[in-house]
Amino acid sequence: MNPSIVERIKSLPPLPKTLVDIQDICNRPDGSVSELSAVVEGDPMIVANLLKSANSPLYGFGKEIASVSQAVSLFGMSMTRSIAISGSVKKLLKIDMAPYRVSPDQFADISTMQASLINKWFARVDPSKKDKLFLAALLQETGKIIIADEIIQGDEATLFESEIAGTHNIAQVEYSFLEETTASVAAAIFKYWGFDDELVNMILFSDQPQKAPDELREYAYALNIVKSAVPVNSPLGETSIAIALKKAKDAGFDHEILEDEIDALLEKH
């Protein structure tokens, strides 16, 4: 792996105790919504992210959500954990997304859109897989934060921006500059932080899902498809959607289900 990126990952701070406690509660058979709510309430940043998500039209709860316990009940423990992890991870990393021509808020919105799309899509395809995919989709673009900083430090931002603006293969541009992609960097980050191998490898193979192990191939294809539909340089653009639908059809998914959910997402945006 790129030595500079390896050093950056090794210098990352550990996950905060709140996240460790949230993981523990969600992994325990006797973990409860009330216990999870109490831990979440102790972290103002997680509270803010959770309530912002709960009141986003992407999730369509249809009423104002003002309390943590209400948000946790509506999302469920697994989705609450995913939102908490995603927000905390982005806080731990320095965010300057200028090389990708997006602001930090836009970057966060794109991750949320990918996660919302995969959640709605797999609720109809295979509900047993949607929670794992929701977390992976929220986290899979994390590697861009370190890549962006590497590009800035290497004084290559202008050239990188111009190539990103015109591409339909962001991973290819990233590799041409750093011999790494968002997927490889994100997987390395979450391996360093001790996330389970299944999540790490789902993300790792999302650029080349055909190479994924059999048990992870569907997950990897799904992640690749949603980031094709909602890329940072053209989220839900006409060409982006066409590419995603073709990939879904080629991978053996019912692409009409995906098209329905993309149309619903477009209506909310």
C-alpha positions in Angstrom: 0.0 0.0 0.0 1.1 3.6 -0.6 3.5 4.2 2.3 2.3 7.8 3.0 -1.3 6.6 3.3 -0.2 3.7 5.6 1.5 6.3 7.9 -1.6 8.5 7.9 -3.8 5.6 8.9 -1.4 4.5 11.7 -1.5 8.0 13.1 -5.3 8.0 13.4 -6.7 8.3 16.9 -8.6 5.4 18.4 -12.4 5.2 18.1 -14.1 7.2 20.9 -15.5 5.3 23.9 -19.0 6.2 23.0 -18.7 4.3 19.7 -17.2 1.3 21.5 -20.1 1.3 24.0 -22.6 1.6 21.1 -21.0 -1.4 19.4 -21.1 -3.4 22.6 -24.8 -2.7 23.2 -25.8 -3.5 19.6 -23.8 -6.7 19.6 -25.2 -8.0 22.9 -28.4 -10.1 22.7 -29.8 -8.2 25.7 -28.9 -4.8 24.4 -32.0 -2.5 24.4 -33.2 0.7 22.7 -33.4 2.5 26.0 -29.7 1.6 26.9 -28.6 2.7 23.4 -30.5 5.9 23.7 -28.8 6.7 27.0 -25.4 6.2 25.5 -26.2 8.3 22.4 -27.5 11.1 24.6 -24.1 11.4 26.2 -22.5 12.5 22.9 -23.8 15.8 21.5 -22.3 15.3 18.1 -24.0 11.9 17.7 -27.3 13.4 18.9 -27.0 16.2 16.3 -26.3 13.7 13.5 -29.0 11.3 14.5 -31.7 14.0 14.7 -30.6 15.6 11.5 -30.9 12.2 9.8 -34.2 11.5 11.4 -35.6 14.7 10.1 -34.2 14.3 6.6 -36.7 13.7 3.8 -34.5 10.8 2.7 -35.9 8.6 5.5 -39.4 9.9 5.2 -40.7 9.6 8.8 -43.2 12.4 8.0 -43.1 14.2 11.3 -40.6 16.2 13.3 -38.4 14.0 15.5 -37.2 15.9 18.5 -35.9 13.3 20.9 -33.1 10.7 20.8 -35.3 7.9 22.1 -37.8 8.6 19.4 -35.1 8.6 16.7 -33.6 5.4 18.0 -37.0 3.7 18.1 -37.7 4.7 14.5 -34.3 3.8 13.1 -33.8 0.7 15.1 -30.6 -0.2 16.8 -28.6 -1.3 13.8 -29.3 1.9 11.7 -28.7 4.1 14.8 -25.3 2.4 15.2 -24.5 3.0 11.6 -25.4 6.7 11.7 -23.4 7.2 14.9 -20.3 5.4 13.5 -20.5 7.4 10.2 -20.7 10.8 11.9 -18.0 10.0 14.5 -15.6 8.6 11.8 -15.9 11.8 9.8 -15.2 13.9 12.9 -12.0 11.9 13.6 -10.7 12.7 10.1 -9.6 16.1 8.8 -12.1 17.0 6.1 -11.1 19.1 3.1 -12.9 17.7 0.0 -11.8 20.4 -2.4 -10.0 18.0 -4.7 -13.3 16.3 -5.3 -15.0 19.7 -5.8 -17.5 19.2 -3.0 -17.9 20.7 0.5 -17.8 18.6 3.7 -21.6 18.9 3.9 -22.1 17.9 0.3 -19.8 14.9 0.9 -21.8 13.9 4.0 -25.0 14.2 2.0 -23.7 12.0 -0.8 -22.8 9.2 1.7 -26.3 9.5 3.2 -27.9 9.3 -0.2 -25.9 6.2 -1.1 -27.0 4.6 2.2 -30.6 5.6 1.8 -30.7 4.2 -1.7 -29.2 0.9 -0.8 -31.5 0.6 2.3 -34.7 1.2 0.3 -33.4 -1.0 -2.6 -32.5 -4.0 -0.5 -35.6 -3.7 1.6 -37.2 -5.0 -1.6 -34.4 -7.3 -2.8 -33.3 -9.0 0.4 -34.2 -7.4 3.7 -31.8 -9.7 5.6 -28.8 -7.9 4.0 -29.9 -4.3 4.1 -28.5 -3.4 7.6 -25.0 -4.5 6.7 -25.2 -2.7 3.4 -26.5 0.5 5.0 -23.5 0.7 7.2 -21.0 -0.2 4.4 -22.6 2.4 2.1 -22.4 5.1 4.8 -18.7 4.4 5.3 -17.5 3.3 1.8 -16.5 6.9 0.7 -14.5 7.6 3.8 -11.2 6.8 2.0 -11.7 10.0 0.0 -10.9 12.1 3.0 -7.4 10.8 3.2 -7.0 10.7 -0.6 -8.0 14.4 -0.8 -5.5 15.3 1.8 -2.7 13.4 0.0 -3.6 15.2 -3.2 -3.5 18.6 -1.4 -0.2 17.8 0.3 1.3 16.7 -3.0 0.2 20.0 -4.6 -1.8 18.2 -7.3 -5.3 19.5 -6.4 -5.9 21.4 -9.6 -5.0 18.6 -11.9 -6.9 16.1 -9.8 -10.0 18.3 -9.8 -10.0 18.6 -13.5 -9.7 14.9 -14.0 -12.4 14.1 -11.4 -14.8 16.5 -13.0 -14.9 14.7 -16.3 -14.7 11.1 -15.3 -17.2 8.3 -14.9 -14.6 6.2 -13.2 -13.4 8.0 -10.1 -11.4 5.0 -8.8 -9.4 5.0 -12.0 -8.4 8.6 -11.5 -7.5 8.0 -7.8 -5.3 5.1 -8.8 -3.5 7.0 -11.4 -2.4 9.6 -8.8 -1.8 7.4 -5.7 -2.0 3.8 -6.8 -4.8 3.5 -4.3 -8.6 4.0 -4.5 -11.2 5.1 -2.0 -12.2 1.5 -1.5 -8.7 0.3 -0.7 -8.0 3.2 1.7 -11.4 3.0 3.4 -10.9 -0.8 3.9 -7.5 -0.1 5.5 -8.9 2.5 7.8 -11.6 0.2 9.1 -9.3 -2.7 9.4 -7.0 -0.5 11.5 -9.9 0.4 13.7 -10.8 -3.2 14.3 -14.1 -3.4 12.3 -15.1 -7.0 11.3 -13.5 -8.6 8.3 -16.9 -8.9 6.5 -17.5 -5.1 6.4 -13.8 -4.4 5.5 -13.9 -6.8 2.6 -17.3 -5.7 1.3 -15.8 -2.2 1.0 -12.5 -3.4 -0.3 -14.0 -5.3 -3.2 -16.6 -2.6 -4.1 -14.4 -1.4 -7.0 -13.9 -4.9 -8.4 -16.9 -6.9 -7.2 -16.3 -9.6 -9.7 -13.2 -10.5 -7.7 -15.0 -10.7 -4.3 -15.4 -14.0 -2.5 -18.6 -15.7 -3.3 -20.2 -14.9 0.0 -19.5 -11.2 -0.4 -20.0 -10.7 -4.1 -23.6 -9.5 -4.0 -22.7 -7.0 -1.3 -19.7 -5.7 -3.3 -21.8 -5.3 -6.5 -24.6 -3.5 -4.6 -22.0 -1.0 -3.1 -20.5 -0.5 -6.5 -23.9 0.2 -8.1 -25.0 2.8 -5.5 -21.8 4.7 -5.7 -22.1 4.6 -9.5 -25.6 6.1 -9.2 -24.5 8.7 -6.6 -20.9 9.6 -7.3 -19.3 12.7 -5.7 -18.9 14.4 -9.1 -22.4 13.8 -10.4 -24.9 12.5 -7.8 -28.0 11.1 -9.5 -26.9 12.6 -12.8 -28.5 11.2 -15.9 -25.4 9.4 -17.0 -24.6 8.2 -13.5 -28.1 6.6 -13.2 -27.7 4.9 -16.6 -24.4 3.4 -15.6 -25.8 2.2 -12.3 -28.8 0.6 -14.0 -26.7 -1.2 -16.6 -24.4 -2.5 -13.8 -27.4 -3.8 -11.9 -28.8 -5.5 -14.9 -25.4 -7.1 -15.8 -25.0 -8.3 -12.2 -28.3 -10.1 -12.3 -30.4 -7.7 -10.2 -33.9 -6.7 -11.2 -32.9 -3.2 -12.4 -36.5 -2.0 -12.5 -36.6 -2.2 -8.7 -33.5 -0.1 -8.4 -34.9 2.4 -11.0 -38.0 2.8 -8.9 -36.0 3.6 -5.8 -33.7 6.0 -7.7 -36.8 7.8 -9.0 -38.1 8.0 -5.4 -34.8 9.4 -4.2 -34.9 12.0 -7.0 -38.3 13.2 -5.9 -36.9 13.8 -2.4 -34.0 15.8 -3.8 
